[in-house]
Every structure is written in structure tokens, then in C-alpha cells.
């Protein structure tokens, strides 16, 4: 049970969620250089919400879905230290309770008024990727990956047309996300020399991801026909 209170508004929201799942994975070798890791995951998810609207009307939400989520990963060994990988997997993105909440509340971080949408549905995501990887030795790796994600019914934030400091959430029909990633992990004595010294005990790691996205908001009431980036999607990520 969640209670939300401020000077002008008070409500209680009762929520519950349960997830049951099982999966099967098979690792198959084809000839000498090719492996196929394939399988599937079965998920049963039940999400319930009981609350009141700002007008004190009772609202009940029950989202019950069973999804079969397949995956397959094809690995081709160029030699003992280099691989090529191709992968596909299906995943889901489910609405959070705050995105379903049927009343308005104030977000002190953004200073926006937020209202949930009880009609939100889960998003289905189809993930494709290709990867080259090189293992020079001693836990070191260098890899380059390309990826593409296709979203059906993604959940997007949407501001009100007349009040830009108020927003809600809505499913849109389609979005795509694509980019590439470069990753490296290196033991420092590979560059600086020596077998059993300080550099042989230190590892440097870094990766860079370049990301672009498009979401189709054409056909939404009150929204100009447009294709734009996914809300909140960073154009790049750097770790080191």
C-alpha cells in the first residue's frame, strides 16, 4: 500500500505484482567452428492496482500477460582468439505503478505535475546484434558491436498541449533504437612490459556506445505528426 500526501491532495493506492517464469537453453556445436546457443523463456506476469481518482472514483487495473520470449546466439570462431557473433532476443518492458497511477502528483525533482495512465500496455522489444570479439589473453578483450532494437507499443512521456509543466504516459505505436559499441579491457603490462610487477596486476577498461533512436508519434490526438528521438534516450554512453 502506497500513501501519497501533500497540502492539497491525499490518496492511497494498493498494488501487487507477481512474476512466474521458466526457461530452456540449448548449446549446440555445428562442425568445428560454429556454436548455436538457443532457447526461450516463458513469463507469466500479473499486475494489480486499486486506487481512487482525483474525483474519488474507484479504479482497478489488472494486467495479466503470458509471453514466450525466444533467443538465439550464433558464434563463429575465426581462430582460437577471435569470434563473430550474431544474436536475436525478444524482451518486454512493463509499466511501473507510478505510470499507471490514476491521479496527479507533484514531482519535486522535475517540478512537474505527473498523472498516470491506467490504459498503458507492456511494450514488446525485438533485439538484434552483431559483434566481433578478440581475446589477446589473460582476461583481455577488444570488441566492436552493432545493435538494432524494434519496439512495439513503447511507453513515452507526453506533456499536455495546454500546460507544458504537466505530463503523463502513453503507448505509441512504434520506435527503433540503433547504434554501435566499442569495448576494451587491457592488462597494463601488455603495454608497459614486465611479467610480475605492478603493471601485471592492474587492468584498464573502457567502452563507448553511440546510440540513435526514432519514435513514431504520428496519429496521437493533440500531437503534431512527427518522428523524433525516444524520450530520455542518451545519444552516447562512456564508461572507463
C-alpha positions in Angstrom: 0.0 0.0 0.0 1.4 3.4 -1.0 0.2 6.7 0.5 0.7 10.0 -1.3 0.1 13.2 0.6 0.7 16.9 0.1 -1.1 20.1 1.2 -3.9 19.8 -1.3 -4.2 16.1 -2.0 -4.2 12.7 -0.2 -4.8 9.2 -1.5 -3.9 5.6 -1.0 -3.0 3.1 -3.7 -2.9 -0.7 -3.2 -0.7 -2.6 -5.6 0.6 -6.1 -6.2 2.7 -7.8 -8.8 3.7 -11.4 -9.3 6.1 -12.9 -11.9 6.4 -16.6 -12.7 8.9 -17.9 -15.3 10.8 -20.8 -16.7 13.4 -21.1 -19.4 15.2 -23.7 -21.6 18.6 -23.1 -23.1 20.5 -25.4 -25.5 24.1 -25.1 -26.6 24.7 -26.8 -29.9 28.0 -27.2 -31.8 27.8 -27.3 -35.6 31.0 -28.7 -37.3 34.2 -27.4 -35.6 33.9 -23.6 -35.6 30.2 -22.8 -35.1 28.1 -22.8 -32.0 24.4 -22.1 -31.7 23.0 -21.1 -28.2 19.3 -21.0 -28.4 16.2 -21.3 -26.2 13.2 -19.5 -24.8 11.8 -18.0 -21.6 8.2 -18.2 -20.6 7.0 -15.4 -18.3 3.6 -15.1 -16.6 3.1 -11.6 -15.1 0.1 -10.4 -13.1 -0.1 -6.7 -12.0 -2.9 -5.3 -9.9 -3.7 -1.8 -8.8 -6.6 -0.4 -6.8 -6.9 3.3 -6.2 -9.0 6.5 -6.4 -9.0 9.2 -9.0 -8.9 12.9 -8.2 -12.7 12.8 -8.3 -12.8 10.0 -5.8 -13.9 7.4 -8.4 -12.6 3.9 -7.8 -10.1 2.5 -10.4 -9.0 -1.1 -10.7 -6.3 -2.3 -13.1 -5.4 -5.9 -13.8 -2.7 -6.5 -16.3 -2.2 -10.2 -16.8 0.1 -11.4 -19.7 1.9 -14.6 -20.6 4.8 -14.1 -23.0 7.2 -16.5 -24.8 10.5 -14.8 -25.3 12.8 -16.6 -27.7 16.5 -16.0 -28.1 19.3 -17.3 -30.4 23.0 -16.6 -30.5 25.3 -17.8 -33.3 29.0 -17.9 -32.7 31.6 -18.5 -35.4 35.2 -18.9 -34.3 37.7 -17.3 -36.7 40.5 -18.8 -34.7 41.3 -19.6 -31.0 41.2 -15.9 -30.1 38.6 -14.3 -32.4 34.9 -14.7 -32.7 32.0 -13.4 -34.7 28.6 -13.3 -33.1 25.0 -12.8 -34.3 22.2 -12.6 -31.8 18.4 -12.1 -31.5 16.3 -11.9 -28.4 12.8 -10.8 -27.5 12.2 -8.8 -24.3 9.4 -6.9 -22.6 9.1 -3.5 -20.9 6.2 -3.3 -18.4 4.6 -0.1 -17.0 5.5 0.9 -13.5 2.9 1.6 -10.8 3.6 5.3 -10.8 3.0 5.3 -14.6 -0.4 3.7 -14.0 -1.5 5.8 -11.0 -4.9 7.4 -11.9 -4.2 10.7 -10.1 -2.0 13.7 -10.3 1.0 14.2 -8.0 3.9 16.7 -7.8 7.4 15.6 -8.8 9.7 17.7 -6.6 12.8 16.8 -8.7 11.4 18.0 -12.0 8.8 20.4 -10.6 6.2 18.9 -12.9 2.8 17.6 -12.1 2.6 13.9 -13.1 -0.5 11.9 -13.9 -0.5 8.2 -14.7 -2.4 6.4 -17.4 -4.4 3.2 -16.4 -4.6 2.1 -20.0 -0.9 1.5 -20.5 0.2 -1.8 -22.0 3.5 -3.5 -22.0 6.0 -2.9 -24.8 7.5 -5.8 -26.8 11.1 -5.3 -27.9 12.9 -7.3 -30.6 16.7 -7.1 -30.2 19.3 -7.8 -33.0 23.0 -7.5 -32.6 26.3 -8.4 -34.4 29.7 -8.5 -32.6 33.4 -9.0 -33.4 35.5 -10.0 -30.4 39.2 -10.6 -29.9 40.7 -12.2 -26.8 44.5 -11.5 -26.8 45.0 -13.3 -23.5 44.9 -13.0 -19.7 41.3 -11.9 -19.4 41.8 -9.2 -22.0 39.3 -8.4 -24.7 38.6 -6.0 -27.6 35.2 -6.0 -29.2 33.0 -4.0 -31.7 29.2 -4.4 -31.7 26.3 -3.1 -33.7 22.7 -3.3 -32.4 19.2 -2.6 -33.5 16.1 -2.7 -31.3 12.5 -2.6 -32.6 9.8 -1.5 -30.0 6.1 -2.3 -30.3 3.9 0.0 -28.1 6.8 1.8 -26.3 5.8 3.9 -23.3 6.6 7.6 -23.8 6.2 10.7 -21.6 3.7 13.2 -23.0 3.1 16.8 -21.9 -0.3 18.4 -22.0 -0.9 20.6 -25.0 -2.2 23.5 -22.9 0.1 23.1 -19.8 3.7 22.1 -20.6 4.6 21.6 -16.9 2.2 18.6 -16.6 2.9 15.3 -18.2 1.5 11.7 -18.4 2.5 8.5 -20.1 1.2 6.9 -23.3 1.8 3.9 -25.6 2.9 4.9 -29.1 2.8 2.5 -31.9 6.5 2.0 -32.8 10.1 3.0 -32.0 13.5 1.9 -33.1 16.9 2.2 -31.5 20.3 1.5 -33.1 24.0 2.1 -32.7 27.4 0.6 -32.1 29.6 -0.1 -29.1 33.4 -0.4 -28.8 34.8 -2.1 -25.7 38.3 -2.9 -24.5 40.0 -4.5 -21.4 43.8 -4.5 -21.1 46.3 -5.6 -18.5 48.8 -2.7 -18.4 52.0 -4.7 -18.6 51.0 -5.7 -22.1 51.9 -2.1 -23.0 54.5 -1.3 -20.3 56.3 -4.6 -20.1 57.3 -6.9 -17.2 55.9 -10.2 -16.1 55.4 -10.0 -12.3 55.2 -6.3 -11.4 52.6 -3.7 -10.5 51.5 -3.3 -14.2 50.7 -7.0 -14.4 48.2 -6.5 -11.5 46.4 -3.6 -13.0 43.7 -3.7 -15.7 42.3 -0.8 -17.7 38.7 -1.0 -19.1 36.7 1.3 -21.2 33.7 1.3 -23.6 31.9 3.7 -25.8 28.4 3.4 -27.1 26.9 5.6 -29.8 23.0 5.5 -29.9 20.4 6.9 -32.1 16.6 6.4 -31.9 13.3 7.3 -33.6 9.8 7.1 -32.2 6.7 7.5 -34.3 4.1 9.7 -32.6 2.0 10.3 -35.7 -1.7 9.8 -35.1 -1.7 10.7 -31.4 -4.5 13.1 -30.6 -3.2 16.6 -29.9 0.3 15.8 -31.1 1.7 17.2 -34.3 2.6 14.4 -36.8 6.3 13.7 -36.1 9.1 11.2 -35.8 11.5 12.2 -33.1 14.1 10.6 -30.7 12.9 8.4 -27.8 12.3 10.5 -24.7 15.2 10.2 -22.3 17.5 8.3 -24.7 21.1 9.4 -24.3 23.0 9.8 -27.7 26.1 8.2 -26.2 27.4 6.4 -23.1 31.1 6.3 -21.9 32.5 4.1 -19.2 36.1 3.8 -18.0 
